[in-house]
């Protein structure tokens, strides 16, 4: 028989995911209140976060419109480039014709030179148009990066808006309530502590001798134990399984802690962390043994009464 304490097998300290003023709390948001997984605990004012979503959505729409505008400019530039290539080809034909006529003396040198200048001007326009299309392509790539950044901003704003509502990650009991309606809280402020109601454990200390005996017999970790909680004079019994032992020896007691998960019992809904309990742990079984006072033991020998007298017997310590 050992004495121990019921502890929470799982608990979490709840903090707001975004800061702001608390505008509403859940119906069970109070010390000792039991909540279900996904149940709303607090609601933070969402105006600023809704505005951030709207702003991010508008910025994203503007950026996408700019992409369509650039794409139109690219298409227009390519169409103009086709026209200018055609004009350059016509100017090239004029130059070729003037070259032939000049050889025949049918045109003046000035007319020939004017045709050459017109060809150079058409070629410059083709080059400028090509560079303009390249610049538009670069602007499109830069605008695509802007859209990627704004999409991330929009997702973050949407997530922040969703996180203005803090919900319970699992079913359990609330304690250490740290806020109420009207209070402005930040991300580092504690809202409450949630204790998992479906996972309670018992913690008790084993002396080194008991620990050695139980471990040697292979009957410690995994063994079924009985937890007894005495409430108003009634012994309430719970079944538990030892899952693990402590990682170090307690210097004050010279023992080691054992942890058992409480699985069932008639009053599971009443049991709370902090309850002082008794723990019955099955020990190793011995056959053909007799329990004797320590004073009857003398270096492997005991005295027994036989035929009205004392007789020395050799025994083995179990």
C-alpha positions as a Markdown table, in Angstrom:
| # | Residue | x | y | z |
|---|---|---|---|---|
| 1 | Unk | 0.0 | 0.0 | 0.0 |
| 2 | Unk | 1.3 | 3.4 | -1.0 |
| 3 | Unk | 0.1 | 7.0 | -0.8 |
| 4 | Unk | -0.1 | 9.3 | -3.7 |
| 5 | Unk | -1.8 | 12.2 | -5.4 |
| 6 | Unk | -4.0 | 12.5 | -8.5 |
| 7 | Unk | -2.3 | 14.7 | -11.2 |
| 8 | Unk | -3.3 | 15.8 | -14.6 |
| 9 | Unk | -2.0 | 13.5 | -17.3 |
| 10 | Unk | -2.3 | 16.4 | -19.8 |
| 11 | Unk | -2.9 | 20.1 | -19.3 |
| 12 | Unk | -2.2 | 23.2 | -21.4 |
| 13 | Unk | -1.8 | 26.9 | -20.5 |
| 14 | Unk | -4.1 | 28.8 | -22.9 |
| 15 | Unk | -2.9 | 32.1 | -24.3 |
| 16 | Unk | -4.6 | 34.3 | -27.0 |
| 17 | Unk | -3.3 | 33.7 | -30.6 |
| 18 | Unk | -3.9 | 37.4 | -31.4 |
| 19 | Unk | -4.2 | 40.5 | -29.1 |
| 20 | Unk | -7.2 | 42.7 | -28.6 |
| 21 | Unk | -10.2 | 43.4 | -26.4 |
| 22 | Unk | -12.3 | 40.5 | -25.2 |
| 23 | Unk | -15.9 | 41.1 | -26.3 |
| 24 | Unk | -17.4 | 37.7 | -25.3 |
| 25 | Unk | -16.7 | 34.6 | -23.3 |
| 26 | Unk | -18.1 | 31.1 | -23.5 |
| 27 | Unk | -20.9 | 29.9 | -21.1 |
| 28 | Unk | -18.5 | 27.6 | -19.3 |
| 29 | Unk | -15.6 | 30.0 | -19.1 |
| 30 | Unk | -15.1 | 30.0 | -15.4 |
| 31 | Unk | -13.0 | 28.2 | -12.7 |
| 32 | Unk | -14.1 | 24.6 | -12.6 |
| 33 | Unk | -16.1 | 24.9 | -15.8 |
| 34 | Unk | -16.1 | 21.8 | -18.0 |
| 35 | Unk | -15.7 | 22.4 | -21.8 |
| 36 | Unk | -15.8 | 20.2 | -24.8 |
| 37 | Unk | -13.2 | 20.0 | -27.5 |
| 38 | Unk | -13.8 | 22.9 | -30.0 |
| 39 | Unk | -16.0 | 24.9 | -27.6 |
| 40 | Unk | -15.6 | 28.6 | -27.7 |
| 41 | Unk | -13.7 | 30.1 | -24.8 |
| 42 | Unk | -13.2 | 33.8 | -25.6 |
| 43 | Unk | -13.9 | 36.1 | -28.5 |
| 44 | Unk | -11.6 | 39.0 | -29.3 |
| 45 | Unk | -12.9 | 42.1 | -31.1 |
| 46 | Unk | -12.5 | 41.3 | -34.8 |
| 47 | Unk | -12.8 | 44.8 | -36.4 |
| 48 | Unk | -9.1 | 45.4 | -37.0 |
| 49 | Unk | -8.6 | 41.9 | -38.3 |
| 50 | Unk | -11.6 | 42.1 | -40.6 |
| 51 | Unk | -10.2 | 45.4 | -41.9 |
| 52 | Unk | -6.8 | 43.8 | -42.5 |
| 53 | Unk | -8.5 | 41.0 | -44.5 |
| 54 | Unk | -10.4 | 43.6 | -46.6 |
| 55 | Unk | -7.3 | 45.6 | -47.2 |
| 56 | Unk | -5.2 | 42.5 | -48.2 |
| 57 | Unk | -8.0 | 41.4 | -50.5 |
| 58 | Unk | -8.2 | 44.8 | -52.1 |
| 59 | Unk | -4.4 | 45.0 | -52.6 |
| 60 | Unk | -4.4 | 41.6 | -54.1 |
| 61 | Unk | -7.2 | 42.5 | -56.5 |
| 62 | Unk | -5.3 | 45.7 | -57.5 |
| 63 | Unk | -2.1 | 43.7 | -58.1 |
| 64 | Unk | -3.9 | 41.2 | -60.3 |
| 65 | Unk | -5.5 | 44.0 | -62.3 |
| 66 | Unk | -2.0 | 45.4 | -62.8 |
| 67 | Unk | -0.9 | 42.0 | -64.2 |
| 68 | Unk | -3.8 | 42.0 | -66.7 |
| 69 | Unk | -2.8 | 45.6 | -67.7 |
| 70 | Unk | 0.8 | 44.5 | -68.3 |
| 71 | Unk | -0.3 | 41.4 | -70.2 |
| 72 | Unk | -2.4 | 43.7 | -72.5 |
| 73 | Unk | 0.6 | 46.0 | -73.0 |
| 74 | Unk | 2.8 | 43.0 | -73.9 |
| 75 | Unk | 0.3 | 41.8 | -76.4 |
| 76 | Unk | -0.1 | 45.3 | -77.8 |
| 77 | Unk | 3.7 | 45.6 | -78.0 |
| 78 | Unk | 4.0 | 42.3 | -79.9 |
| 79 | Unk | 1.4 | 43.4 | -82.4 |
| 80 | Unk | 3.1 | 46.8 | -82.9 |
| 81 | Unk | 6.4 | 44.9 | -83.3 |
| 82 | Unk | 4.9 | 42.9 | -86.2 |
| 83 | Unk | 3.8 | 46.2 | -87.9 |
| 84 | Unk | 7.2 | 47.8 | -87.4 |
| 85 | Unk | 8.9 | 44.7 | -88.8 |
| 86 | Unk | 6.7 | 44.9 | -91.8 |
| 87 | Unk | 7.5 | 48.7 | -92.2 |
| 88 | Unk | 11.2 | 47.9 | -91.9 |
| 89 | Unk | 10.9 | 45.3 | -94.6 |
| 90 | Unk | 9.2 | 47.9 | -96.9 |
| 91 | Unk | 11.9 | 50.4 | -96.2 |
| 92 | Unk | 14.5 | 47.8 | -97.0 |
| 93 | Unk | 12.8 | 47.2 | -100.4 |
| 94 | Unk | 12.8 | 51.0 | -101.0 |
| 95 | Unk | 16.5 | 51.1 | -100.3 |
| 96 | Unk | 17.2 | 48.2 | -102.7 |
| 97 | Unk | 15.2 | 49.9 | -105.4 |
| 98 | Unk | 16.9 | 53.2 | -105.0 |
| 99 | Unk | 20.3 | 51.5 | -105.1 |
| 100 | Unk | 19.4 | 50.0 | -108.6 |
| 101 | Unk | 18.0 | 53.4 | -109.8 |
| 102 | Unk | 21.1 | 55.2 | -108.5 |
| 103 | Unk | 23.4 | 52.9 | -110.5 |
| 104 | Unk | 21.3 | 53.8 | -113.6 |
| 105 | Unk | 21.4 | 57.5 | -112.7 |
| 106 | Unk | 17.6 | 57.7 | -112.4 |
| 107 | Unk | 17.5 | 59.1 | -108.8 |
| 108 | Unk | 19.5 | 61.6 | -106.9 |
| 109 | Unk | 22.0 | 60.9 | -104.1 |
| 110 | Unk | 19.7 | 62.8 | -101.7 |
| 111 | Unk | 16.7 | 60.5 | -102.5 |
| 112 | Unk | 18.9 | 57.5 | -101.9 |
| 113 | Unk | 20.2 | 58.9 | -98.6 |
| 114 | Unk | 16.6 | 59.7 | -97.5 |
| 115 | Unk | 15.6 | 56.1 | -98.1 |
| 116 | Unk | 18.6 | 54.9 | -96.1 |
| 117 | Unk | 17.6 | 57.2 | -93.2 |
| 118 | Unk | 14.0 | 55.9 | -93.3 |
| 119 | Unk | 15.4 | 52.3 | -93.1 |
| 120 | Unk | 17.5 | 53.2 | -90.1 |
| 121 | Unk | 14.6 | 54.9 | -88.3 |
| 122 | Unk | 12.4 | 51.8 | -88.9 |
| 123 | Unk | 15.2 | 49.5 | -87.5 |
| 124 | Unk | 15.5 | 51.7 | -84.4 |
| 125 | Unk | 11.8 | 51.4 | -83.8 |
| 126 | Unk | 12.0 | 47.6 | -84.0 |
| 127 | Unk | 14.9 | 47.6 | -81.5 |
| 128 | Unk | 13.1 | 49.9 | -79.1 |
| 129 | Unk | 9.9 | 47.9 | -79.4 |
| 130 | Unk | 11.8 | 44.7 | -78.6 |
| 131 | Unk | 13.4 | 46.3 | -75.5 |
| 132 | Unk | 10.0 | 47.6 | -74.4 |
| 133 | Unk | 8.5 | 44.1 | -74.6 |
| 134 | Unk | 11.4 | 42.9 | -72.5 |
| 135 | Unk | 10.8 | 45.5 | -69.9 |
| 136 | Unk | 7.1 | 44.6 | -69.8 |
| 137 | Unk | 8.1 | 41.0 | -69.2 |
| 138 | Unk | 10.3 | 42.0 | -66.3 |
| 139 | Unk | 7.5 | 44.1 | -64.9 |
| 140 | Unk | 5.2 | 41.0 | -65.2 |
| 141 | Unk | 7.7 | 38.9 | -63.3 |
| 142 | Unk | 8.0 | 41.5 | -60.6 |
| 143 | Unk | 4.3 | 41.9 | -60.3 |
| 144 | Unk | 3.9 | 38.1 | -59.9 |
| 145 | Unk | 6.3 | 38.3 | -56.9 |
| 146 | Unk | 4.1 | 41.1 | -55.6 |
| 147 | Unk | 1.0 | 38.9 | -55.9 |
| 148 | Unk | 2.8 | 36.1 | -54.1 |
| 149 | Unk | 3.7 | 38.4 | -51.2 |
| 150 | Unk | 0.1 | 39.8 | -51.1 |
| 151 | Unk | -1.4 | 36.3 | -51.1 |
| 152 | Unk | 0.7 | 35.4 | -48.0 |
| 153 | Unk | -0.4 | 38.7 | -46.4 |
| 154 | Unk | -4.0 | 37.8 | -47.2 |
| 155 | Unk | -3.7 | 34.3 | -45.7 |
| 156 | Unk | -2.0 | 35.7 | -42.6 |
| 157 | Unk | -4.8 | 38.2 | -42.2 |
| 158 | Unk | -7.5 | 35.5 | -42.7 |
| 159 | Unk | -5.7 | 33.3 | -40.1 |
| 160 | Unk | -5.5 | 36.2 | -37.6 |
| 161 | Unk | -9.2 | 36.8 | -38.1 |
| 162 | Unk | -10.0 | 33.2 | -37.5 |
| 163 | Unk | -7.9 | 33.2 | -34.4 |
| 164 | Unk | -9.8 | 36.0 | -32.7 |
| 165 | Unk | -11.9 | 33.1 | -31.4 |
| 166 | Unk | -10.1 | 30.9 | -28.9 |
| 167 | Unk | -11.5 | 27.4 | -28.6 |
| 168 | Unk | -10.7 | 24.5 | -26.3 |
| 169 | Unk | -8.2 | 22.0 | -27.9 |
| 170 | Unk | -9.6 | 19.1 | -25.9 |
| 171 | Unk | -12.3 | 18.4 | -23.4 |
| 172 | Unk | -11.5 | 19.2 | -19.8 |
| 173 | Unk | -11.8 | 21.5 | -16.8 |
| 174 | Unk | -10.8 | 25.2 | -16.7 |
| 175 | Unk | -8.8 | 26.7 | -13.9 |
| 176 | Unk | -6.7 | 29.8 | -13.3 |
| 177 | Unk | -9.0 | 32.1 | -15.3 |
| 178 | Unk | -7.0 | 35.2 | -16.3 |
| 179 | Unk | -9.4 | 37.4 | -18.3 |
| 180 | Unk | -13.0 | 38.5 | -18.7 |
| 181 | Unk | -15.1 | 40.6 | -21.0 |
| 182 | Unk | -13.8 | 44.1 | -21.6 |
| 183 | Unk | -10.1 | 43.3 | -20.8 |
| 184 | Unk | -7.5 | 44.0 | -23.4 |
| 185 | Unk | -5.1 | 41.1 | -23.7 |
| 186 | Unk | -1.9 | 40.4 | -25.6 |
| 187 | Unk | -0.4 | 37.2 | -27.0 |
| 188 | Unk | 1.7 | 36.8 | -23.8 |
| 189 | Unk | -1.2 | 37.1 | -21.4 |
| 190 | Unk | -2.6 | 33.9 | -19.8 |
| 191 | Unk | -6.2 | 33.2 | -20.5 |
| 192 | Unk | -6.7 | 30.0 | -18.5 |
| 193 | Unk | -5.4 | 26.5 | -17.8 |
| 194 | Unk | -7.2 | 23.5 | -19.3 |
| 195 | Unk | -6.9 | 20.1 | -17.6 |
| 196 | Unk | -7.8 | 17.0 | -19.7 |
| 197 | Unk | -10.8 | 15.4 | -18.0 |
| 198 | Unk | -10.2 | 12.1 | -19.8 |
| 199 | Unk | -6.6 | 11.6 | -18.7 |
| 200 | Unk | -5.9 | 11.6 | -15.0 |
| 201 | Unk | -2.9 | 10.0 | -13.4 |
| 202 | Unk | -1.8 | 8.9 | -10.0 |
| 203 | Unk | 1.7 | 9.7 | -8.8 |
| 204 | Unk | 3.2 | 7.9 | -5.8 |
| 205 | Unk | 6.6 | 7.2 | -4.5 |
| 206 | Unk | 8.2 | 3.8 | -4.1 |
| 207 | Unk | 11.0 | 3.1 | -1.7 |
| 208 | Unk | 14.2 | 1.7 | -3.3 |
| 209 | Unk | 13.6 | -1.7 | -1.7 |
| 210 | Unk | 10.0 | -1.9 | -3.1 |
| 211 | Unk | 11.1 | -0.5 | -6.4 |
| 212 | Unk | 13.9 | -3.2 | -6.6 |
| 213 | Unk | 11.5 | -6.0 | -5.7 |
| 214 | Unk | 8.8 | -5.0 | -8.1 |
| 215 | Unk | 11.2 | -4.4 | -10.9 |
| 216 | Unk | 13.0 | -7.6 | -10.4 |
| 217 | Unk | 9.7 | -9.5 | -10.5 |
| 218 | Unk | 8.8 | -7.7 | -13.7 |
| 219 | Unk | 5.5 | -6.6 | -12.1 |
| 220 | Unk | 5.8 | -2.8 | -12.1 |
| 221 | Unk | 5.4 | -1.1 | -15.4 |
| 222 | Unk | 2.2 | -2.4 | -17.1 |
| 223 | Unk | 0.7 | -3.8 | -13.9 |
| 224 | Unk | -2.8 | -3.1 | -12.8 |
| 225 | Unk | -3.1 | -1.2 | -9.5 |
| 226 | Unk | -6.1 | 0.0 | -7.5 |
| 227 | Unk | -6.5 | 3.6 | -6.5 |
| 228 | Unk | -8.6 | 4.3 | -3.4 |
| 229 | Unk | -10.0 | 7.8 | -2.9 |
| 230 | Unk | -11.7 | 8.2 | 0.5 |
| 231 | Unk | -14.5 | 10.8 | 0.2 |
| 232 | Unk | -16.9 | 11.4 | 3.0 |
| 233 | Unk | -16.0 | 8.2 | 4.7 |
| 234 | Unk | -16.6 | 6.2 | 1.5 |
| 235 | Unk | -13.8 | 4.4 | -0.3 |
| 236 | Unk | -14.1 | 5.0 | -4.0 |
| 237 | Unk | -12.0 | 2.6 | -6.1 |
| 238 | Unk | -10.5 | 3.2 | -9.5 |
| 239 | Unk | -8.5 | 1.0 | -11.8 |
| 240 | Unk | -5.1 | 2.2 | -13.1 |
| 241 | Unk | -2.1 | 1.0 | -15.0 |
| 242 | Unk | 1.4 | 1.9 | -14.2 |
| 243 | Unk | 2.8 | 3.5 | -17.4 |
| 244 | Unk | 6.2 | 4.8 | -16.3 |
| 245 | Unk | 8.6 | 5.6 | -13.5 |
| 246 | Unk | 10.5 | 8.7 | -12.6 |
| 247 | Unk | 13.7 | 9.7 | -14.4 |
| 248 | Unk | 15.6 | 10.3 | -11.2 |
| 249 | Unk | 15.7 | 9.3 | -7.5 |
| 250 | Unk | 14.1 | 11.7 | -5.1 |
| 251 | Unk | 16.9 | 13.0 | -2.9 |
| 252 | Unk | 14.6 | 13.8 | 0.0 |
| 253 | Unk | 12.8 | 10.5 | 0.3 |
| 254 | Unk | 15.3 | 8.2 | -1.3 |
| 255 | Unk | 12.6 | 6.7 | -3.5 |
| 256 | Unk | 11.4 | 7.0 | -7.1 |
| 257 | Unk | 8.1 | 8.2 | -8.4 |
| 258 | Unk | 5.7 | 5.9 | -10.3 |
| 259 | Unk | 2.9 | 7.1 | -12.6 |
| 260 | Unk | -0.3 | 5.2 | -13.3 |
| 261 | Unk | -3.0 | 6.2 | -15.7 |
| 262 | Unk | -6.4 | 6.0 | -14.2 |
| 263 | Unk | -8.7 | 4.2 | -16.6 |
| 264 | Unk | -12.0 | 3.5 | -14.9 |
| 265 | Unk | -14.0 | 3.9 | -11.8 |
| 266 | Unk | -17.5 | 4.6 | -10.5 |
| 267 | Unk | -16.7 | 8.3 | -9.7 |
| 268 | Unk | -14.5 | 9.4 | -12.6 |
| 269 | Unk | -16.6 | 12.5 | -13.0 |
| 270 | Unk | -15.9 | 13.6 | -9.4 |
| 271 | Unk | -12.2 | 12.8 | -9.4 |
| 272 | Unk | -9.9 | 15.9 | -9.6 |
| 273 | Unk | -6.2 | 16.6 | -9.7 |
| 274 | Unk | -4.8 | 17.1 | -6.2 |
| 275 | Unk | -6.8 | 14.4 | -4.5 |
| 276 | Unk | -4.9 | 12.4 | -1.9 |
| 277 | Unk | -5.3 | 8.7 | -2.6 |
| 278 | Unk | -4.1 | 5.3 | -1.5 |
| 279 | Unk | -2.6 | 3.0 | -4.1 |
| 280 | Unk | -2.6 | -0.8 | -3.8 |
| 281 | Unk | 0.2 | -2.4 | -5.9 |
| 282 | Unk | 0.3 | -6.2 | -6.4 |
| 283 | Unk | 3.7 | -7.4 | -5.2 |
| 284 | Unk | 5.6 | -10.6 | -6.1 |
| 285 | Unk | 4.1 | -13.9 | -4.9 |
| 286 | Unk | 6.2 | -16.4 | -2.8 |
| 287 | Unk | 5.5 | -20.1 | -2.2 |
| 288 | Unk | 6.2 | -22.0 | 1.0 |
| 289 | Unk | 7.3 | -19.0 | 3.0 |
| 290 | Unk | 6.6 | -17.9 | 6.5 |
| 291 | Unk | 6.6 | -14.3 | 7.8 |
| 292 | Unk | 8.7 | -13.9 | 10.9 |
| 293 | Unk | 9.7 | -10.9 | 13.1 |
| 294 | Unk | 13.1 | -9.6 | 12.1 |
| 295 | Unk | 14.4 | -10.4 | 15.6 |
| 296 | Unk | 13.8 | -14.1 | 15.0 |
| 297 | Unk | 16.4 | -14.1 | 12.2 |
| 298 | Unk | 20.0 | -15.0 | 13.1 |
| 299 | Unk | 22.3 | -15.3 | 10.2 |
| 300 | Unk | 20.2 | -17.8 | 8.2 |
| 301 | Unk | 19.0 | -19.6 | 11.3 |
| 302 | Unk | 15.8 | -19.5 | 13.3 |
| 303 | Unk | 14.6 | -21.3 | 16.4 |
| 304 | Unk | 11.4 | -23.3 | 16.4 |
| 305 | Unk | 9.5 | -25.0 | 19.1 |
| 306 | Unk | 9.5 | -28.8 | 18.7 |
| 307 | Unk | 8.4 | -31.3 | 21.3 |
| 308 | Unk | 8.4 | -28.6 | 23.9 |
| 309 | Unk | 11.9 | -27.5 | 23.2 |
| 310 | Unk | 13.8 | -25.1 | 20.9 |
| 311 | Unk | 15.3 | -26.5 | 17.7 |
| 312 | Unk | 17.6 | -24.6 | 15.4 |
| 313 | Unk | 16.6 | -24.6 | 11.7 |
| 314 | Unk | 18.5 | -23.4 | 8.6 |
| 315 | Unk | 16.3 | -21.1 | 6.5 |
| 316 | Unk | 16.6 | -19.1 | 3.3 |
| 317 | Unk | 15.6 | -15.4 | 3.3 |
| 318 | Unk | 13.0 | -14.9 | 0.6 |
